[in-house]
Amino acid sequence: MALAEQISKEGIEASLDSQTLNDNENLEQYLTFMLAEEEYGVDILSVKEIRGWESVTPVPNSPKHIKGVINLRGTIVPIVDLREKFNLENVVYDTLTVVIVLGVTLGDEARVMGVVVDAVSDVYGVSLEKMQPAPDLDDNVDTKYIQGLAAVAEKMIVILDIDALLAGDMREHSAPGLVQ
């Protein structure tokens, strides 16, 4: 069975603790994934699909973190390696490496993009009241892509603003009509 079949959105959503969701109606759900042994999260509503790594078609003159594009049922989807985007150590893609296909909003336009991550972790419900803002570290650390920090199951998860994170790449490097 293919990894994409093993990890389905329905299966991930089923892992949510329904009691927790019933206890607090102001929970947002986040899909978490691993990068360099750290856990990050994105809004579950932006997740379109989770796929195993497959080769991509390189796009000439694109930044190093843009691995290329794939054809996903007729839609050309740019693939961004978040390890490279975050200046983390590169690793060889293996059987756990996944691409999270996301619906992102760039200005007034909805697009589909994929991000390469080390592994998918879990789905958590996070109370908006308990989410902490990103710390103001200094001018050398850009936190505009961090929606907040959440303490979940005795660990800290960095919640990403995926629209803001991917917007800069697409405005600068996409050709009109490249992404649907």
N, C-alpha and C positions, 0 to 999 in steps of 0.2 A: 504494500500500500504506500502511495506517495505521501511525502510529508504534508503537502497541501491538503490532502484528504484527511490525514490524521489530526491536523490542527484546523478546526473549522471555527468560524465565528460563533456558531451556535454552541459548540463544545466549550469554548472559552467563557461565553456568557453563562453557561450552566454552572460554571465553577463559582460564580458569585454566591456569597452567603445571603440567602433570601431573608433570613431573620434580620440581618444588619440593614438590608435595604428597607424592610418594613419599619424598623425602629427610627429611621431618619429619612424623611422624604427629601431632604436637601442634599442628597449624595450625588456626586458626579461619578461616572464609571470611567476608569482608565485602564487601557491595556498596557502592561509593563513589559519591558524587554531589557536584555543585558547588553552592555557595552563595557569591555575591560573590567568585568566584575562589579560594575556599578549598575543600579537599576534606574531606568528612566520610564516615564509614562506619557502616553498620548490619549486624548479623548477617544473613547471607544466609538463614538458616533462618526469619527473621521476614518475609521478602519473599514476598508472595502473588502480586503482579502489578505490572507497570509499564505505565502508560497515558499517552497524550498528554493534555494539558490539555483539559478540557471544562467547560462552564458548570455551576455548582452551584446548588442551591436554598438561598438564604440562610435562616438560622435567626435569628429575632428575638432581640434582647438577648444575643447571643453576643459574646465578645471579638473584637476586630478580626482576630486571627490565625486564627480559625476562619472559613473562607470560606463554609462551608455544608455541605450533604450531597449525596451522589449515591446513586442506586439501582444497585447492582452485582449484577445477577442475583438480585434479591429481597432483598438485604441493604442496609440503610441505612448508608452509610459517611460519617462526619464527615471533612472535609478541612481540614487545618491547614497554613497557609503558614509554613514554617520561617523564611523571611526575616523575616517580621513577628514571629514568636515570638522570634527572636534579636535583634530590634531593628536589623536591617540595612536599608539603603536599599531602598525598593520599586521594582520594575521592572514593565514591561508584560509580561504573559505572551506568549510567542511559540511558534514551532513546536518549539523545543528544550525548552520548559517541560514537565515531566512530573510525574505523580502516582505516587508509590510507595505501593502498597497493602500495608499491613503487618498481620500478626497480632501483637497486643500482649496482654500479661497485666496486668490491673488487679485486684490482690488475687487472688482465686481465680477470676476470670472472664476468659475469653479473648474478645477483641473484635477487630474489624477497623477500621482507621483508614487514612486516606490522608494523605500529606505532599506538599506542593508544593515542588519543588526546581528549580533552574535547568536542570540537565541530569544525566543518569546518566553516570558516568565509567567504572568498571571493577569487576572483582572481584579481590580480593587475598587470598592466604593469609597470615595473620599468626601468627607464633609467639607463644604466650602468654607465654613467657619473655622475649621481646624487647619486649613492650608495656610502655610506661612509664605510671605513674599520672599523673593530671592534676596539674599543679603547684598548690601552695597559694599563690595570688596574694595575696589579702586578703579581708576580709569583704565587699567590694563585688562580687566576682566569684563567681558560683555555679557550682561545678564538679560538683555532684552528678549531673548528666546526662551527664557524660563518663566513659565506661568506661575510657578510656586513650588514649595517643598512640602512634602507630606510624610508624616511619620505613620507607617503602616506595618503592623506585625513586627514591631521592634526594629524596623529599619527605615532609612530615609530614602524617599523616592523623589527624583527630580522630575517634575511635571513640565513637559515642553509645550510651548506654543508653536505647534508644527506649522501653522500658516506663516508666522513671522520667520521661523527658521528657514523655510524653503523659498520664501518669496524673493529674496535677493538673488538667488541662483536663477530663477526662472525669468525674472525681468531682464537680467543681464545676458542670459545665454540661450533663450529659446527663440526659435524662428516662428513667425506667425503660422498658426495652424499645426504646429508640431505636436502639441498636447491637446487632447480633447477633454 
